[in-house]
Each structure stands twice: as structure tokens, then as C-alpha cells.
Amino acid sequence: MNSERRRKELGDFLRTRRSRVSPYEAGLQSSSRRRTPGLRREEVASLSGISLPWYTALEQGRDIQVSEQVLESLVRTLRLSRDERNYLFMLAKANPAVAPIKEVDESIPPALKQILDRLGTYPAFVVDRRWNVLAWNKTAGTLCGDLEQAKELERNLLWRTFMMEVSKDRIVNWENVSAMLLAHFRNRYAMYINDGWYQDLVCKLHGHSEPFRAWWERHEVAGNSEGDQVLNHPETGLLSFHYNTFMVSESR
């Protein structure tokens, strides 16, 4: 089932990316009227130096082996970014697969807690590989709402962003922030596609959030979450931040 899911993700990703590339951008001349935007399957196959039946099978999620050479050809044809290239390779299993997660370690090293506290007025928090908030400093707690009383999904960063009104009310540029966050999560989703917890979270958000449902179909990916966030706090007013994410270790 996990292999089928991975292959479906790969096929959907390729379809969305070829729809982005115009014939003109690909160096093609076409005067015929097109029913859909972007490149046709046969054009992608021809430009990439592979057969149409083989590329069609890849888009349809069939169980076929993909070489790195073919993937690099698709990267060039579809004009993929570095993050998109890494995502393509991850789904195609050109990189080693990540083992299923049996248990998530919720312990926080004391040194990391000290770092959070010493950041002072800079809001910061630590999340596990499933994006559940494990620890935060006082400033983050003040800005993000009552994390201490939050339970289960209410401590999940993606769930809080898309489903909790406190996030939507306080984040002035909510669409930009949530879209970038989702693109970063999509990359993690592919990395841990064997973990059924990720699939459950996506299903819940897909059923409850219209923006999530629409943006998830776009298959936007980002290797890191970075950007600007403007908060409208009920006590302090407008606050502007530049945010970034850092990986503590591979075990996290």
C-alpha cells in the first residue's frame, strides 16, 4: 500500500509539473489548440528521450524501475527547482527509503531547552518529525496561544495553522505563511510516506479545510520553511518576524 501511495504521489507530481511548462518554454512551436495547459505526455517523453508508453506508465503510478539518468532528463524537461528535484528523486526511490516510524521520541535535551529560554524576545519552539510542538519559550507561548493546554492535534503545527482560529486571526499574511508551511510539510510527507500517521493527518485536513484541500492538489514542495510572518496580537498589535526552520538532528 505504501508503494502504491508513493507511486501515485509521483504520478500526480509529474502531471502538475508538466502542466506548468508551456511549449514555448520547452522550445516547441505549436499552433494547434490545446485542451489543457502545459506540455502533453508525448512532448515530455520526446524531450526527455524516453518512450511515451514508459512515461505514461510512470504518470499512471505503475510499478516500474526508474534510473537516475531518466530522472535527470525529467528534471531538465520539467524545469524543476532543486527542492522539486530532490522531491522527485525521493518519490522515485532513487534515494534510500526511510523506515517506518514505530515511536516518536518526545524527550527534549536540557541544552536545547536552555537555548529556547535564552532566545528571549525571539519566539522559538521545537517540533518532532510529525510536527507536534514539544517545547517552546515564553515569547512563542504568548504569540501562538495557549500551548500548555493544547492536546493531541492542537499541538500539531500544521493542524494549528489550518484549523485553529487563533492562528488564522493572528497571522495577517496567513495565506503566504500557510502555503509555504504546507510546501515544506509536503517534502517531509514524502520522506516519511511509510508512516501512516502522516496519511491520517492529511486525510483529516483534506476533509475539514478547503484551503488545504485546494493547495494540497498543487504538489508544491520546499526543502525548508522560511519567510516573513506578520502577527496581529490582541495586546501588542502588529509584529513582523522573519522565520526559519532548523533541523536539530536526524533522530528528531
C-alpha positions as CSV (number, residue, x, y, z in Angstrom):
1,M,0.0,0.0,0.0
2,N,2.8,2.4,0.8
3,S,4.5,1.7,-2.5
4,E,1.2,2.3,-4.3
5,R,0.8,5.6,-2.4
6,R,4.4,6.7,-3.3
7,R,3.9,5.9,-7.0
8,K,0.6,7.8,-7.0
9,E,2.3,10.8,-5.4
10,L,5.0,10.6,-8.1
11,G,2.5,10.4,-10.9
12,D,0.4,13.3,-9.6
13,F,3.6,15.4,-9.1
14,L,4.7,14.8,-12.7
15,R,1.3,15.8,-14.0
16,T,1.2,19.0,-12.1
17,R,4.7,19.9,-13.2
18,R,4.2,19.3,-16.9
19,S,1.0,21.4,-16.8
20,R,3.2,24.3,-15.7
21,V,5.6,24.2,-18.6
22,S,4.5,25.9,-21.8
23,P,5.5,24.6,-25.2
24,Y,7.3,27.9,-25.7
25,E,9.4,27.5,-22.6
26,A,10.2,24.0,-23.7
27,G,11.4,25.2,-27.1
28,L,8.5,23.9,-29.0
29,Q,6.4,25.5,-31.7
30,S,2.7,24.6,-31.7
31,S,-0.1,26.3,-33.4
32,S,-2.7,23.7,-32.6
33,R,-5.3,24.5,-30.0
34,R,-4.7,22.7,-26.6
35,R,-7.4,21.4,-24.4
36,T,-5.1,21.5,-21.3
37,P,-2.3,23.9,-20.3
38,G,1.4,22.9,-20.4
39,L,3.1,20.0,-22.2
40,R,1.5,16.8,-23.4
41,R,2.7,13.5,-22.3
42,E,4.2,12.7,-25.7
43,E,6.1,16.0,-25.6
44,V,7.6,15.3,-22.2
45,A,8.6,11.9,-23.3
46,S,10.2,13.1,-26.5
47,L,12.1,16.0,-24.8
48,S,13.3,13.6,-22.1
49,G,14.5,10.9,-24.6
50,I,12.2,8.2,-23.3
51,S,9.3,6.3,-24.8
52,L,5.7,7.5,-24.5
53,P,4.4,4.2,-23.1
54,W,7.1,4.2,-20.4
55,Y,6.4,7.8,-19.4
56,T,2.7,7.1,-19.4
57,A,3.2,4.2,-17.1
58,L,5.2,6.4,-14.8
59,E,2.5,9.0,-14.6
60,Q,-0.1,6.3,-14.0
61,G,1.7,5.0,-11.0
62,R,2.7,1.6,-12.4
63,D,5.4,-0.4,-10.7
64,I,8.4,0.3,-12.9
65,Q,12.1,1.0,-12.2
66,V,13.5,4.4,-12.8
67,S,17.1,5.2,-13.4
68,E,18.8,8.4,-12.2
69,Q,19.6,9.3,-15.8
70,V,15.9,9.3,-16.7
71,L,15.1,11.3,-13.6
72,E,17.7,13.9,-14.5
73,S,16.2,14.2,-18.0
74,L,12.7,14.8,-16.5
75,V,14.2,17.4,-14.2
76,R,15.5,19.3,-17.2
77,T,12.4,18.9,-19.3
78,L,10.0,20.0,-16.5
79,R,12.4,22.7,-15.3
80,L,12.3,21.6,-11.7
81,S,13.8,23.5,-8.9
82,R,16.4,22.0,-6.6
83,D,13.7,21.2,-4.0
84,E,11.5,19.7,-6.6
85,R,14.3,17.6,-8.0
86,N,15.0,16.2,-4.5
87,Y,11.3,15.5,-4.1
88,L,11.2,13.7,-7.4
89,F,14.2,11.5,-6.5
90,M,12.7,10.8,-3.1
91,L,9.4,9.6,-4.6
92,A,11.1,7.6,-7.3
93,K,13.2,5.8,-4.7
94,A,16.5,6.9,-6.2
95,N,17.4,7.7,-2.6
96,P,17.3,5.2,0.2
97,A,13.8,4.7,1.7
98,V,13.1,5.9,5.2
99,A,12.0,3.1,7.5
100,P,8.5,3.3,9.1
101,I,8.3,5.2,12.4
102,K,7.4,3.0,15.3
103,E,7.5,5.5,18.1
104,V,8.2,9.2,18.3
105,D,10.6,10.3,21.0
106,E,9.1,13.3,22.8
107,S,12.2,14.0,25.1
108,I,13.9,17.3,24.7
109,P,17.6,17.6,25.6
110,P,18.2,20.0,28.5
111,A,20.7,22.0,26.4
112,L,18.0,22.6,23.8
113,K,15.6,23.9,26.4
114,Q,18.2,26.3,27.6
115,I,18.7,27.6,24.1
116,L,14.9,28.2,23.8
117,D,14.9,30.2,27.0
118,R,17.9,32.3,26.2
119,L,16.5,33.4,22.9
120,G,14.5,35.9,25.0
121,T,12.2,38.0,22.9
122,Y,12.7,35.8,19.8
123,P,9.8,33.3,19.6
124,A,11.0,29.7,19.1
125,F,9.7,26.2,19.5
126,V,10.8,22.6,18.9
127,V,8.7,20.1,16.9
128,D,9.2,16.4,16.4
129,R,9.3,14.7,12.9
130,R,5.5,14.7,12.9
131,W,5.4,18.5,13.5
132,N,4.0,18.2,17.0
133,V,5.2,21.1,19.2
134,L,7.2,19.6,22.1
135,A,8.8,22.7,23.7
136,W,8.6,26.5,23.3
137,N,9.9,29.6,25.0
138,K,7.7,32.2,26.8
139,T,7.6,34.5,23.8
140,A,6.3,31.8,21.5
141,G,3.7,30.8,24.0
142,T,2.5,34.4,24.2
143,L,2.2,34.8,20.5
144,C,0.8,31.4,19.5
145,G,-1.8,30.9,22.1
146,D,-2.1,28.5,25.0
147,L,0.1,25.7,24.0
148,E,0.2,24.4,27.6
149,Q,-3.5,23.4,27.5
150,A,-3.4,22.2,23.9
151,K,-4.0,18.4,23.4
152,E,-3.2,15.9,20.6
153,L,-3.7,17.6,17.2
154,E,-3.9,21.0,18.8
155,R,-0.2,20.8,19.3
156,N,0.5,19.9,15.7
157,L,1.9,22.8,13.8
158,L,0.1,22.1,10.5
159,W,-3.2,21.5,12.2
160,R,-2.9,24.7,14.3
161,T,-2.2,26.7,11.2
162,F,-5.1,25.4,9.1
163,M,-7.7,24.5,11.7
164,M,-7.4,26.8,14.7
165,E,-9.0,30.2,14.6
166,V,-6.3,31.7,16.9
167,S,-3.8,31.1,14.1
168,K,-6.0,32.5,11.3
169,D,-6.9,35.5,13.4
170,R,-3.4,36.4,14.4
171,I,-1.4,35.7,11.2
172,V,-2.1,38.7,8.9
173,N,-0.4,37.1,5.9
174,W,-1.9,33.8,6.6
175,E,-2.2,32.6,3.0
176,N,1.5,33.1,2.3
177,V,2.6,31.5,5.6
178,S,0.3,28.5,5.4
179,A,1.2,27.8,1.7
180,M,4.9,27.9,2.5
181,L,4.4,25.7,5.5
182,L,2.4,23.2,3.5
183,A,5.1,23.1,0.8
184,H,7.7,22.2,3.5
185,F,5.4,19.6,5.0
186,R,4.9,18.0,1.6
187,N,8.6,17.4,1.5
188,R,8.5,15.7,4.9
189,Y,5.4,13.8,3.9
190,A,7.3,12.1,1.1
191,M,10.3,11.5,3.3
192,Y,8.1,9.6,5.9
193,I,5.5,8.2,3.5
194,N,5.7,4.8,5.3
195,D,4.4,6.4,8.5
196,G,0.6,6.1,8.4
197,W,0.3,8.9,10.9
198,Y,1.1,11.4,8.1
199,Q,-1.6,9.9,5.9
200,D,-4.1,10.2,8.7
201,L,-3.3,13.8,9.3
202,V,-3.6,14.7,5.6
203,C,-7.0,12.9,5.4
204,K,-8.3,14.9,8.3
205,L,-7.1,18.2,7.0
206,H,-8.3,17.3,3.5
207,G,-11.8,16.7,4.9
208,H,-12.0,19.8,7.1
209,S,-10.0,22.6,5.4
210,E,-10.9,23.9,1.9
211,P,-7.6,25.8,1.5
212,F,-5.6,22.7,2.5
213,R,-7.7,20.6,0.0
214,A,-7.0,23.1,-2.9
215,W,-3.3,23.7,-2.1
216,W,-2.5,20.0,-1.5
217,E,-3.5,19.2,-5.1
218,R,-0.9,21.6,-6.4
219,H,2.0,19.5,-5.1
220,E,4.2,22.5,-4.2
221,V,7.3,21.4,-2.3
222,A,10.0,23.2,-0.3
223,G,13.0,21.8,1.4
224,N,12.9,24.4,4.1
225,S,10.3,26.7,5.6
226,E,11.5,30.3,5.5
227,G,9.7,33.6,5.1
228,D,8.1,36.6,6.7
229,Q,5.2,36.5,9.1
230,V,3.1,39.4,10.4
231,L,1.1,38.8,13.6
232,N,-1.7,40.9,14.9
233,H,-1.5,40.3,18.6
234,P,-4.5,41.5,20.7
235,E,-2.3,43.2,23.2
236,T,0.8,44.4,21.3
237,G,-0.7,45.0,17.9
238,L,1.2,44.3,14.6
239,L,4.5,42.4,14.9
240,S,6.8,41.4,12.0
241,F,9.1,38.4,12.0
242,H,11.4,36.6,9.6
243,Y,11.1,32.9,10.4
244,N,13.2,29.9,9.6
245,T,13.5,26.2,10.4
246,F,16.5,24.2,11.5
247,M,16.9,20.5,11.9
248,V,18.3,19.6,15.3
249,S,19.3,16.0,14.3
250,E,18.1,13.2,12.1
251,S,16.6,11.4,15.1
252,R,14.2,14.3,15.8
